[in-house]
Amino acid sequence: MHPILIQLGPLPIRTYGFCIGLGFLASNSVIKSLTGRTSFKVQTILDLVFTSVLVGFVGARLLYVLTQWDVYFAHPMDIVKVWEGGLVFFGGPLAVIPFLIWYTLSRRMPLWTILDLLTPGLVIAHAFGRIGCLMAGCCYGKPTGSSFGIRLDSSLVEPALRGIPLHPTQLYEAFGLGLLFLGLFFKSRKKSFEGQIAASYLLIYPFFRIFIEFFRGDTIRGFIVGSLSTSQFLSIFIVLAGVVTWILAQRYPDLGKP
C-alpha cells in the first residue's frame, strides 16, 4: 500500500490517480494499434475513447454513491471526492454501452466493430486501475487466516481488518484482467465475426468477477440480496448482455453501417 506516490510541496500525487493515468495511456496505445488495422481515422476513435472514459467515470462514481446513499445524502459534497476512492467498476460499462450504441448509430458507424476496438483497451485500463486500488488500500480481501496475504493500514480498511493478512484481491483481479486482455487482443486478429471480442468480454469477465467477490472483505461495496454483492448481482445481467450481443452481432452484422 502506497497511497501517495510523491509529494510536490503542498500537492500530493496520489498513486491511485497515477495508475488510472497509466491505464488510460495503455488503453490508448492498444486502441491505436487495433485501429491501425482498420479504415477508421485513429483520432476519430481516440476522441470517442476520451468521451467514453468521462461517461464511464461518471457512471462508476454514481453507482458507488448509490451503494452508499445514506453516507452521501448526509454529506453531498463528498460525492466529488473521487481521490479518496469510491468507484464501482460495473457502473462504467452500464453507462458507456448505451452511450456507444447511441453515438455509433446516430453517426452511422459500425457498432460491433467499434465495440471490438474499444474492449481490449477497457480491460487493460481496468487492470491498471486494480493496481491503483491496492496502492490506495481499497477493494481489499478477507482475512487469509494464515501468514499469506497483504497487510493494509488505511482509513479505507475496516478497523477490524487493519494490519492483518488479507487476500490481495486487487492483484488477483489485475492478473486475471491481464490474461483476459491478452486473450482478447490476440483473438481480435482472428475473430469469427464483428462483435465477437465485445461479446466474449461480457461473457467471460462477470464469471471471474463473481469468483473474486467471494474473497472480498470490504463490506462497503454493498450487497443486494443477502450475501450477494452488488457486483455479483450485476454480473448476472452482464452475462445476459453478452449472450444478447453474441446473437445480435451475428444476426445483424451491418448494424450502424452507412
PyMOL commands that set and color helices and strands:
alter all, ss='L'
color gray80, all
select helices_A, chain A and resi 15-35+42-67+69-74+76-80+82-84+91-106+111-136+159-161+169-187+196-213+219-221+230-251
alter helices_A, ss='H'
color red, helices_A
select strands_A, chain A and resi 4-8+11-14+223-225+228-229
alter strands_A, ss='S'
color yellow, strands_A
deselect
rebuild
show_as cartoon
